[in-house]
């Protein structure tokens, strides 16, 4: 029986910014249905890798290939002609929500349907009845249906982020790539967003790849972690293998102090 294509396949990809290499010869495979945390110190290349995965960042010339569900995103530092087809399968969630502030949350969710319709229809707002129903159902699914008519600018960060996830559901995304989706949120909103992503992964089979600064959220919600350090993969394995010693290797001795302070706080 033919094996399903990987949700994400990255092979020998390098991205430089001037003399600095953000990622170097990175290879990674994510199977359909996985929930993977990308972790590592600031500047380790997490966001660059995730953005390269959808062609938002173009890798260096001579780099290898990136595919999403078998569709090529880029190769040898050039975007594929089929990059739009590949992107259509992924909902990308940004740290700063990336909603259109002046329109309603419902209208923002509805934008997820644009990839399925001619540009002229989208420009005129001629959305199909089924897409309109899908947008309302998605807002209900993520728990913000009562805010559907409010302008995005009037909502909290957590509500906007759940609206961005609803947009990905309307899109029909088979995977969600989330770049620091909880970095700007308070702890309560952050837990709600991570619980929602874990629920969509578990119940809907949506592949989730999420970059996180907060290791405790990775440990709680993800089954696998991929850690980058200085632009290379320093760890790739089951979340339960990410013990104290390994985290200190990844983050350095400063992380030992953080963990010691946390242990002291718990004992107090």
N, C-alpha and C positions, 0 to 999 in steps of 0.2 A: 504494500500500500504506500502511496506517495506521501511523504512527510509534508505537513503544512509549512509554508514559508515562514521564516522568522518574522516576528513583529518588527524587530529592528536588527539590522545587520550592519556593523561597522567594521571595516577591514583596513588596517594600516593607514589611518587618517592622521594627518598633521595639519595644524593651523598656526600660522605665525602672524604676529602684529609687529611689523618692523623686525628688529633683531630678537624679539622675545617669542618663544614658542609656547603658545597657550596649551596645546595638546601635541603630543609627539608619538607617532606610530601607534595610535590607540586602536585596539580591536575589541569588539563587544558584540555579543549576540543575546537578544531578549526573545524568549519564546512567547507565542500568543498566550494571553491569560496571566502572565506574570505581573507582580507589583514590585518594582525595583527602585531602591533609593540610590541616587547618586550623591555621595558625600565627599567631604574633603575640606581642607583649609580654604580660606578665601584666596582667590587667584589660582586655584589648582586646575581650573579648566572645565569645571562642571557645566557652567552655562554655555561655554563655547561648544562643548560636545553636544549638548542637547539642541542647540540652535543649528549646528551643522547637520544634525540628524534630519532636519526638515528643510535644509537648504537656505535657512535664514542667514547662515554664515557659510561662505564658500571656502573650502579647504585649499591648502597650497597645491600648486601644480606638482604633479608626480604622486599625489596622495592616492590611496586606494579608493574603494567603493563604499557607498552607503545605500542601503536598500530598506524600504518599508514594505512589509508584506509582499516581498518579491519585486516590487516596483523600484527601479533605480532612482535615487534622489540626485546623486552626483558621483563623479568619478574623475580622477586625475585633475581635480581642481576646477571642474566645469559642471554646471548644472545640467541634468538630463532633460531631454525634450519632454519626458513624461513626468517631470517633477510635480506638476499640478495634480496629476492622478494620484501620485504618492501622498502629497500633502492632504488631499481630500479625505484620506483615511485616518488622519490624526487631528485631534483637537489640541491646540497649543494654549496653555494657560500661563499667563505672564504674572510676574510679581505685582505689577501695578494695574492688574485687572484688564486693561486694554479695552474698556467699554467706551462707547460713544456717550459722553456725559450728558449731552443735551436731549437725548431721546429716552424713551421709557425702557424699563428693564425688559418688558415683553418684546419691544422692537429690537433690542440688542440680542435677545435669544433668537429671534426670528432671522437675524443675519446669518445664522448657521446654515440656512437653506440656500444661500446665494450660489454655492458651488454646484447646485443641481439645476440651475435655471439660466436662461440666456441673460447676458449683462443688461440688455435694454429693459427686460422685465424687472430685474432687481433695482435698476435706477428709478423706475416708476413705482416701485413698491407693489408690484402685481404678484404677490405671493399666493400660492395655491391654498385652498381651504385646508387640505391635509397638513400643510406646513404650519399654518396658523394654529391648528389643533395640537400639533406636535410641540410647538413652542409653549403653549399653556401647560401641557402635560409635563414637559421638562422642568418648568418652573415649579410645578407642584412636586415633582420628584426630588428636587434639591431643596425644597422647604422654603421657598420665597414667593409662593403664588400670591400672597396677600400684598406684595409690593410690585406686582406686575405693571401697574399703571404709573408708578413713580419714576421720575427722571433718575437716571443712574447716579447723577451727581448728588442726589439727596439721600443716598443710601450709605450705610456703613461699609467699611472695607470687606467684612465677611460676607455681607449680602451681595456686594458686587462680585466677589470671587465666586460665590455659588451661582450667580447669574452667568458668569463666564463659563462655568461648567455646564450649565443648562444649554448654552449656545453650542457647545461641543456635542451634546446629546442630540440637538436638532440637526446638527451636521451629519449625524449618523456615524460618528467617529468609532473606529474599531480600537483605537488607542488614544490615550491622553498623555501628552508630555507636559509636565508642569514644572516651570522654572521658578524655584523659590516661592511657591504659591502662598505660603503662610508667613513670609518674612515681615510683612507689613501689618500683620494682624495681632490682636491681643490673644492671650492664651485660650480663652473660651471660643473665640471665632476660629482660631487655628485648629483646635480639636474638632470642631464641626466640619471644617473643610477636609481634614485628613480622614475623619470617619466616613465622610461622603465618598471620597476617592476609594477607600477600602471597600465600601459597600458596592460601588459600581464595579469594582474589580471582582469581588466575590460573587455577586448576584447576577451581573450582566456579562461577566467574562471579558470586560474591557481591560486591555493591557494598560498598565500605568507605569510610567517612568517619571520620577519626581526628584528634583534636586533639593537638598535640604541642608541647612546649616545646623539644625537642631537634631543631634544624633538620637536623642531620646524618642523623637517622633518616628525616626527610621526604625528603631528597635521595636517600637510598639505596633506599627502599622504595616511594615513591609516584610516580605518573605526573603528578600535577597538584597544585598548591598554591593555596590561597586564604588570603591573609593579611589579618587584621583589624588595624586600628590606630585607637585611640580610637573603637571601635564602628562603623567603616565599612570597607568593602572597599578595601584599599590595593593589592592585587595579586591577579590571578586568571589563571593560565596554566600552561603546561607547566613541569614541574619544572626542565628545563634552562635556562629563562629566569630562574631565581631565582639571579642571580649576586651577587657580593660587593657591588657598588654598590646593587643593589636591596635586599639584606638590611640594609645600613646605613640606607637610607631607611626601612625598616620598623621596625627596632629602635633606631635612633639611633646616635650616635657611640660609645656604650659598646660596641656590637657590633664596631666597628672595632678596639677594644683587645683584645677577646676573640679576634678572628681573627688579629691580629698576634701575640698570645701563642701561639696554636696554631701559626702558621707558624714562630715561633722555636723552639718545642719540637720540631717535625719536623726542623728544620735541625740542632738539637743532637743 
